[in-house]
Amino acid sequence: MLGARCLLRAVRFCSSVPCPRHKPSAKLSVRDTLGAQNMSGERVTVQTFPIRYKERHPLEYLRQYPHLRCRTNILGSILRIRSEATAAIHSFFKDSGFVHIHTPIITSNDCEGAGELFQLHAAGKIKVPEENFFNVPAYLTVSGQLHLEVMSGAFTQVFTFGPTFRAENSQSRRHLAEFYMIEAEISFVDSLQDLMQVMEKLFKATTMMVLSNCPEDVKLCYKFIAPGQKDRLEHMLKNNFLIISYTEAVEILKRASQNFTFTPEWGIDLQTEHEKYLVKHCGNIPVFVINYPLALKPFYMRDNEDGPQHTVAAVDLLVPGVGELFGGGLREERYHFLEERLARSRLTEVYQWYLDLRRFGSVPHGGFGMGFERYLQCILGVDNIKDVIPFPRFPHSCLL
């Protein structure tokens, strides 16, 4: 009983003691924040966020801030579309029975033969002997095609989707030093027509899925970047892609009233201005250009054996606003033809393994590659390729 009384007195005492009053919390204005003080009482100026709320900054301006531009609505939409397009491409190949191959980024091959390579050298605390780290010169890949050809002999239909690198000193609106490529190789293909069907289906199926799954993001891009692009894209999708030969393309260019910077001649590679004119001439419908001069294409293109002009079974797909989007062709599966081409180029020793693919059994086959960033430029109407990749790499710029 005594204990209970003591407890009661203690409770009454505590309840009679007034509670301390809380002072109202201080309000901090933006002006105070920008003129804040550090621990020593010195005023510190806080930098203004470079991207202003509700202001439409040009894409060129946003390019200065690769670490911040993804927070804007327009870059957010582009990158979500990029993600959806990636998934759509994988879905297309999976549904078509292709096997996905991870081709190497480090390679000893120069697939294109252009010599625009980034060569690798070991750097670090560990001293590497005078000879190369890999005992052979090694480069960042320009294409996974040759490795895909190895795999197509086992899996029939294969594809890869990964980064590729070109040490091309170009500041153009459609070139990057690092970009992504979708490449495929198909066995038992003996005509360009079969190859072009897959290329057209890939373009249309991927685009339809993107339009279906990202309607709001696509709408935002068309509204603020490329008004009218919706109608132009629908025009591409509802029409069959056209086909002309390289020889026909040169004749069209020669008859053109437009003055070109580069004079079109048979045997000269098509320039961007030529490609865009050809697409416009064909009614702004994507157009396949086939059968290029042998001298313009790499050693692995199949010889057409067509007399004095001497062309190979190569194909490029030209699209509105971009120019070349796809490049591909039939591969030279005949051992003796390939051996002669390599001997003339003095590449026999380097590509002995490639000859082995024919020596130990081969079949007619072909393949193609599509530049992913150029594809996004094409469907969205984005003028500069640097605005459709999260962190663009190009000459004199490697931010982050």
Secondary structure, 3 states (H helix, E strand, C coil): CHHHHHHHHHHHHHHHCCCCCCCCCCCCCHHHHHEEECCCCCEEECCCCCCCCCCCCCHHHHCCCCCCHHHCHHHHHHHHHHHHHHHHHHHHHHHCCCEECCCCCEECCCCCCCCCCCECCCCCCCCCCCCCCCCCCCEECCCCHHHHHHHHHHHCEEEEEEEEECCCCCCCCCCCCEEEEEEEEEECCCCHHHHHHHHHHHHHHHHHHHHHHCHHHHHHHHHHCCCCHHHHHHHHHHCCCEEEEHHHHHHHHHHCCCCCCCCCCCCCCCCHHHHHHHHHHCCCCCEEEEEEEHHHCCCCECECCCCCCCEEEEEEEEECCCEEEEEEEEECCCHHHHHHHHHHCCCCCCCHHHHHHHHCCCCCEEEEEEEHHHHHHHHHCCCCHHHCCCCCCECCECCC
